[in-house]
């Protein structure tokens, strides 16, 4: 009985934390390797990260700690950072427009589009 109460409390807290984030970023997995024969996505299910954007703030789930993010615009990396333990990155105000967000975790990149 106590486990159910604790689990319900934990789920409620997680829901409230993520409900505050305005917009989820839709990500798609891709291989980082150029040669598709040797660098394919694994056959096992991939744990998709959760990313939210609110203004110039990106919020990541805890599975992303230590991962690298890059913002790409017109084929060039214009910003990169490592996700810290607070799971948030505040992007500089000078970044405006539409960017490809790349989240690199191991040999897999998760790619999505954001607008600042």
N, C-alpha and C positions, 0 to 999 in steps of 0.2 A: 504494500500500500504506500509506504514511504517513497519507494522508487518511483511510483507513478506521479506522486506529488512533485518530487524533485525534477523529474523529466518534464512534466507539464510546465513548471516554473522556468526551466532552462529554455524550452521551446518558445515560451512567451517572451523571454528576454531577447532571444535571437530575432524573433519576428519584429519586435519593437525597434531593435537596432537597425535592421535592414529596411523596415518600413519608412524610416526617416530619409533614406537615400532616395533621391528624386527619380533617377533614370538608370535602369540596368543597361549595361553595355553587352550587346550580343556578340559573343566570340565564337570563332570556328577554329578547330585544330588544324594544323598543317605541319609538315616535316620541315626541319631547318636545313636539311641537306639538299644540294642542287641535283644530285644523281638519284633519281627516284628508285632505281633498282636496289640501292644499298641503304637508303634512308626513308623507309616507309613508316607510316603510322603503325603502332602496335595493333595486334588483332584483339587484344583485351580491351574492355571498355576504358575510356579515358575519363578521369575525374576533371570535369569542367570547372574552371575557377569562376567565382562570382565577382563581378566588377560593377561598381555603380559610379555614376558621375553626377555631381551637384555643383554647377558653376565651374570653377577651375579645380575642384577637388575630386580626386579619384579615390575610391574606397575599395579595398580588396578583401577577400576572405583570408583566413589564416594560412591556407595552403599555399599562398603566394609569397610568404615571407622569404626574402633572399632571392626572389626572382628578379629578372631585369625587364624593365619596360622601355620601349622606344616609341616615339611619335614620329611617323614618317609623313612627309608632305612632298608631293611631286617627285617621289623616288629617292628623297634624301632624308636622312635621320636628322631631325631638328631638335630633339630632346631625348635624353635617356636618363634613367635613374634606377636604383635598386630599392625594392620594397622593403621597408624596415618593419620592426616589430609592432609599430602602431597601425600598420596596414593602410595607411593613407599617404597620398602624394598630392601636394598642392602645386599645381602647375603655374609657371610664371604668367603674369598678365599679358605680356607681349605676344603670347601664342594665341592666334585667332584663326578661325577658318575650320576646314574639315581635315581631319588627320586619320591616318591608319594607326591604330593602337596595336602594338605587338608586345605580347607578354611571353617571355622566353622562360620555359621551365624544362631543364634537361635538354633532350633532343627534339622537343616539341615546342612549337610556337602557337599561341592562341592569338588570332587576328580579328579585329573588329574595327568599326568606324565610330569616331566621336566628333562632335562639333563644339568648338569653344567660341 
